[in-house]
Amino acid sequence: MSDETQIKDVIQTYFDCMYESSGEKVRSAFHANAKITGYLEDGLHQMSVDDFAGFVESQQPSPKAQGAPERIDILSLEIAGNTAAVQVRDDYLGMTFKDSLLLLNADDRWSIYSKLFHVEGPSS
């Protein structure tokens, strides 16, 4: 499987973790040392993988169970050796996010090492 295909699979798992409120999928998509950082209305949020997994799991019923539309668009994907930068736009919890995801290939496995998120506005 090509690096690009493997990275796209990680991005799909990333979306699925939020859509299904799955902490297990958070831990599958993210490197154990990853950081999740960005601004919401109430200010700067900085999370570890465990923090983010707990937040995602707390969203009950899940967006999938609520019948929310699925939306994740890969805006760009650039691979440089064992690193990659991916920008995505996704809808989550009534908001449209533009996420910058940095991935690392460690031990022959791609995972998200850093997520910076920006809220563009309400989801359409």
C-alpha positions in Angstrom: 0.0 0.0 0.0 1.4 3.4 -0.9 2.2 6.1 1.7 -0.6 8.3 0.3 -3.1 5.5 0.6 -2.0 4.8 4.2 -2.2 8.5 5.1 -5.7 8.7 3.6 -6.7 5.7 5.7 -5.4 7.5 8.9 -7.4 10.6 7.9 -10.5 8.5 7.5 -9.9 6.9 10.9 -9.5 10.5 12.3 -12.8 11.5 10.9 -14.5 8.3 12.0 -13.2 8.7 15.6 -15.2 12.0 15.9 -18.2 10.9 13.8 -18.6 7.7 15.9 -17.4 9.3 19.3 -14.8 6.5 19.4 -11.8 7.0 21.8 -10.3 3.8 20.5 -10.2 5.3 17.0 -8.6 8.5 18.4 -5.8 6.4 19.8 -5.5 4.5 16.5 -5.2 7.6 14.4 -2.9 9.7 16.7 0.7 9.0 17.8 0.8 8.5 21.6 2.7 11.8 22.0 0.5 13.9 19.7 -0.9 17.3 20.7 -4.2 18.7 19.6 -4.3 22.5 19.7 -6.6 25.3 18.5 -9.0 28.0 19.3 -12.7 27.8 20.1 -15.0 30.6 21.2 -13.8 30.4 24.8 -10.1 30.6 23.8 -7.1 28.4 23.3 -7.5 24.6 23.8 -4.5 22.3 24.2 -5.0 18.6 24.6 -3.1 15.3 24.8 -4.4 12.3 22.9 -6.1 11.0 26.1 -7.7 14.4 26.7 -9.0 14.4 23.1 -10.2 10.8 23.3 -12.1 11.6 26.4 -13.7 14.7 24.8 -14.6 12.7 21.7 -16.1 9.9 23.8 -18.2 12.4 25.8 -20.1 13.4 22.6 -23.2 11.2 23.1 -25.1 10.4 21.2 -22.5 10.4 18.5 -22.9 12.5 15.4 -23.3 9.3 13.5 -26.1 8.1 15.8 -27.8 11.6 15.4 -27.7 11.2 11.6 -25.3 14.1 11.1 -24.0 14.5 7.5 -20.5 13.2 7.0 -18.0 15.7 5.7 -14.3 15.6 5.4 -12.4 17.1 2.5 -8.7 16.7 2.0 -7.5 20.1 0.8 -3.8 19.2 0.5 -1.5 16.3 1.2 2.3 16.6 1.0 4.7 13.8 1.8 8.3 14.5 2.7 10.1 11.2 3.5 8.7 9.9 6.8 6.6 13.1 7.4 3.5 14.4 5.9 1.3 17.6 6.1 -2.4 17.3 5.4 -5.0 20.1 5.5 -8.6 19.0 5.9 -12.0 20.6 6.2 -14.6 18.8 8.3 -17.9 19.4 10.0 -18.1 18.5 13.7 -20.5 19.4 16.4 -22.2 22.1 14.3 -19.0 23.8 13.3 -16.8 23.7 10.2 -13.1 23.1 11.0 -10.0 23.6 9.0 -7.4 21.3 10.5 -3.7 21.1 9.8 -2.5 17.6 10.5 1.2 16.7 10.7 1.8 13.0 10.3 4.9 10.8 11.1 5.8 7.4 9.9 7.3 5.6 12.8 7.9 1.8 13.0 6.4 1.6 9.5 3.0 3.1 10.6 1.6 6.5 9.8 -0.1 8.5 12.6 -1.1 12.0 13.4 1.6 13.7 15.5 0.1 17.2 15.6 -3.3 18.7 15.0 -3.9 22.5 14.8 -7.6 23.4 14.4 -9.4 26.5 13.3 -13.2 27.0 13.4 -14.3 28.6 10.1 -17.9 29.0 11.3 -21.1 27.1 11.7 -21.4 23.9 9.5 -23.6 24.3 6.5 
